[in-house]
Amino acid sequence: MNGLLDHEWKEGISQEEAKKFVVKVVSLAIARDGASGGVVRTVPINADGVSRKFYPGDKLPLWHEELEP
């Protein structure tokens, strides 16, 4: 996972890019740890306030061919 973080992270990414980045990285962690819950929740906080997004497991990127969507 650290390799993915190093490869994908860049300074100055937009909030939308950051959300996609977080979902991708957490999805990889979920694929490697079955006890992690299987969903991703993001809660960006900025000058406009707080927004929440829920990503169910069937909408996350798959990392291993053996995982069913």
Order of alpha helices (4+ residues) and beta strands (2+ residues): alpha-alpha-beta-beta-beta-beta
